[in-house]
Amino acid sequence: MIGTHPIFSDVSMPKSTYICPLSPEVISLLGTTSDADVGRIAGRPSCSIKYHRTQLGIEAFGSQPWLESYNELLGKMPDSAVAEITGAHPSTVGKHRKRLNIPIFGDEVVHRPKYVWSEDDDDLLGTMRDKDVAARLGITEIQARYRRTELGIPSVIFGRTAKPSWGPKASMRKAG
């Protein structure tokens, strides 16, 4: 409810407004609890609270600031290993490494050889789900889907062949 907490000072403020200033009491809560909790107290959406918190340079509640001393580890070992050392999530380590333009550690890069499609492989497309074709051929579902759409073959939905609304064959149906 808007204005039910004593530290919410402006009852007339629209809930979705980002640019209205926060009261000093609400500002003092930033970073001490989640943005959603501060938003509930202040009667503001959590995205508004996050906006103000980041504008003020206040770290999110529960986040650990990155220590610059860990930068020397980036790119010299897998992100998962750096994450274990730092206590950060592996995706956080990866994002930080990318932000610093440090290449990924060599063992993390997975190079898949390009799959060479045969006519028999192509004949499977559209007769079963892409994930089933992928499992049979030992490739990813994305590779099977890409090849099927590249050839203009409709997908199989619940055992039926669907007519795509896009692609080369679909445009010929519309024109004809």
DOMI-982214 format. One record per atom (N, C-alpha, C): x, y, z. Coordinates in steps of 0.001 Angstrom, whole numbers, plus 500000, padded with zeros to 6 digits. Layout:
XYZ/...
END
This chain:
500837498808500000/500000500000500000/500875501246500000/500482502210499220/501239503450499162/501018504222500451/502100504633501040/502035505507502203/501729504816503519/501713503488503557/501392502819504815/502583502740505754/503789502847505228/504970502795506083/505370504219506449/505782504446507684/506092505817508116/507227506480507355/508132505704506733/509240506376506051/508884506769504624/507689506393504159/507276506808502820/506693508202502938/507345509172502288/506999510565502557/506003511170501579/505913510692500344/505085511364499353/503971510435498886/502789510525499494/501667509644499201/501117509901497810/501219511109497303/500618511448496015/501445510978494821/502630510464495026/503526510074493937/503015508818493237/502961508819491888/502555507607491168/503534506473491421/503000505246491479/503809504086491823/504891503795490788/504618504047489503/505561503674488452/506597504756488161/506636505825488933/507551506924488660/508959506594489129/509926506782488228/511322506524488556/512032507785489020/511642508926488495/512437510132488706/512091510879489982/510993510527490644/510674511182491912/511723510784492937/512225511731493685/513294511414494639/512804510521495768/513737509777496308/513453508942497470/513699509746498727/512957509425499761/513172510099501039/514511509634501617/515129510427502481/516399510009503102/516271508690503856/515096508435504443/514893507177505163/514945505983504218/514330506129503039/514339505044502055/515748504860501503/516438505966501254/517817505889500752/518696505140501748/518438505330503038/519253504640504038/519028503125504021/517922502664503452/517644501231503364/518307500572502149/518690501380501151/519248500818499916/520510500017500203/520549498799499687/521704497935499865/521700497158501168/520768497480502076/520698496764503352/519694495621503304/518816495638502328/517827494583502100/517530494570500603/516752493619500137/516512493497498700/515743494700498161/515913494974496877/515198496073496233/513688495859496342/513253494597496250/511824494292496355/511293494672497738/512063494371498792/511634494724500153/511581496233500343/512596496938499854/512598498405499957/511426498967499162/511151498377497997/510024498824497183/508696498650497895/508524497512498579/507281497288499330/507132498321500450/508221498609501132/508179499589502220/507856500981501678/508494501327500547/508342502676499996/507136502817499086/506484501703498746/505353501788497824/505795502067496402/506967501585496053/507529501777494714/507833500421494098/507831500321492771/508249499061492147/509742498830492378/510128497565492449/511531497250492732/512457497784491645/511962497883490386/512817498419489325/513129499897489564/512202500625490188/512456502021490535/513519502111491624/513409501217492596/514395501188493688/515770500841493125/515826499840492229/517103499458491614/517706500632490842/516862501355490101/517330502525489350/518007503527490281/517335503882491359/517900504868492297/519171504335492963/519146503042493345/520308502452494014/521529502489493098/521350502119491823/522493502122490898/522942503549490585/521991504495490515/522367505887490279/523207506438491431/522949505938492621/523705506387493799/524985505569494004/525205504551493170/526412503741493278/526414502804494468/525233502398494913/525123501495496062/524987500067495546/525815499160496072/525769497747495680/524454497117496113/523991496135495351/522771495409495705/522991494613496985/521917494395497709/521977493629498943/522469492214498631/523434491733499395/523952490378499227/525030490246498174/525276491290497394/526312491189496363/527674491446497001/528651490774496455/530002490967496959/530775491808495943/531370492887496373/532148493674495421/533333492857494907/533630493027493643/534731492288493015/536045492859493500/536914491989493950/538225492442494395/539173492438493196/539809493561492959/540694493708491800/541836492699491818/542194492200493005/543278491226493086/542918489913492378/541619489659492179/541196488447491479/541350488571489965/541514489780489463/541624489977488011/542783489191487409/543849489003488166/545010488278487626/544703486803487386/543637486279487983/543250484881487774/542434484693486495/541789485771486044/540893485675484897/541652485301483630/541124484310482915/541746483850481677/542885482868481894/543324482695483144/544424481774483446/543919480449484005/542617480405484309/541975479176484784/540492479287484426/539766478181484456/538334478249484111/537573479206485025/536530479824484472/535697480735485253/535127480032486479/534801478748486340/534247478004487475/535255477902488624/536538477759488289/537573477688489331/537743479049490010/537712480123489219/537801481469489801/536589481716490686/535421481216490262/534199481389491044/534315480701492399/534908479517492419/535087478810493697/536006479593494633/537062480173494077/538018480935494892/537381482213495429/536629482908494565/536081484214494939/534758484132495673/534058483005495524/532726482897496112/531656483518495238/532027483939494029/531068484521493094/530471483414492223/529386483721491542/528771482772490613/529631482727489351/529756481551488698/530570481462487482/530148482448486390/528843482703486259/528405483661485234/528861485078485572/528937485400486858/529427486710487282/530902486855486914/531668485795487139/533089485809486781/533243485993485278/532442485239484502/532513485345483040/532175486736482542/531129487344483110/530740488702482703/531847489695483029/532458489547484203/533536490459484595/534743490283483671/535067489019483338/536190488743482441/535936489367481075/534716489223480563/534364489798479254/534429491318479292/533968491915480403/534002493369480546/535429493898480453/536396493095480935/537807493488480888/538504493037479602/537729492453478676/538269491960477399/539373490924477584/539189490054478555/540148488973478794/539590487721478144/540359487067477275/539833485874476598/539587484728477573/538702483842477163/538341482686477976/539537481742478102/539601481026479210/540654480045479427/540526478947478381/541652478482477828/541663477549476706/540867476279476879/540845475681478081/540153474415478268/538637474568478256/538130475799478433/536686475995478478/536068476055477086/536851476365476081/536331476507474733/536063475123474161/534833474915473731/534468473633473138/534362473832471632/535233473175470902/535199473255469443/534548471989468912/533390472163468309/532728471022467695/533055471031466215/533432469887465670/533656469851464230/532332470065463508/532379470711462363/531173470960461586/530603469622461136/529302469452461329/528649468201460956/528425468201459445/528789467106458807/528584466960457361/527309466148457175/526306466786456598/525000466169456425/524993465273455183/524410464084455329/524223463186454185/522756463265453762/522426462685452618/521032462675452161/520156461891453134/520703460809453669/519943460018454645/519635460836455897/520592461664456317/520377462535457473/519272463545457166/519347464141455981/518332465119455579/516947464492455522/516877463222455118/515589462541455020/514920462366456383/515702462373457463/515122462257458808/514418463542459237/514869464673458723/514319465964459126/512854466065458724/512016466501459659/510589466651459393/509793465385459621/510469464275459890/509763463027460158/509650462769461653/510441463462462441/510423463343463895/510874464672464482/510742464813465781/511127466066466433/512625466313466261/512992467592466236/514398467966466052/515287467342467119/514791467276468361/515638466708469414/515847465209469208/514869464532468602/515033463106468309/516025462888467165/515948463744466145/516918463683465042/518318463935465594/518431464947466462/519726465304467048/520302464139467844/519467463500468645/519938462373469452/520401461220468559/519666460971467493/520020459885466592/521338460145465861/521573461429465511/522774461774464742/523954462201465615/523717462382466912/524796462803467806/525186464261467636/524201465111467356/524430466544467193/523503467281468154/523574468601468166/522693469369469041/521344469581468363/520333469835469183/518998470120468650/519020471378467790/519843472335468169/519945473579467400/520481473298465993/521467472402465889/522001472058464571/520927471407463710/520144470508464296/519080469842463540/518021470853463106/517619471736464005/516614472747463674/517113473689462589/518370474101462702/518932475007461702/518932474365460321/519358473111460244/519407472412458957/517998472245458386/517039471876459260/515665471688458799/515092472980458238/515285474093458944/514755475372458467/515512475854457236/516803475559457174/517609475934456016/517072475259454747/516605474022454897/516054473278453759/514571473551453549/513953474346454441/512531474670454295/511615473525454656/512089472612455494/511290471456455905/510498471831457146/509176471610457136/508374471960458319/508696471059459499/508427471579460698/508706470813461913/507588469817462170/507857468872463042/506863467897463460/506369468319464831/505045468509464938/504453468912466204/503452467833466600/503682467192467722/502809466140468233/502553465065467184/503608464683466464/503499463611465490/502956464033464142/502531465301464009/502019465796462723/503041466744462128/503057466817460817/503946467754460148/503246469104460066/503881470135460596/503302471475460591/503741472212459342/502902473123458874/503261473960457737/503808475263458287/505073475564458026/505643476790458577/505028478015457917/504938479093458672/504404480342458140/505512481219457584/506734480701457514/507881481448457010/508788480487456268/509774481025455607/510730480205454888/510418480159453411/511288479543452591/511131479588451136/509843478911450649/509462477776451241/508265477087450787/507006477840451202/507034478480452371/505882479241452837/505639480435451929/506708481104451496/506534482261450621/506001481843449251/506344480618448797/505803480130447522/504315479832447680/503887479305448850/502462479032449082/501662480309449050/502207481382449663/501508482656449719/501400483284448328/502475483149447545/502492483757446216/501591482988445251/501467481669445433/500736480816444501/499305480846444798/
END
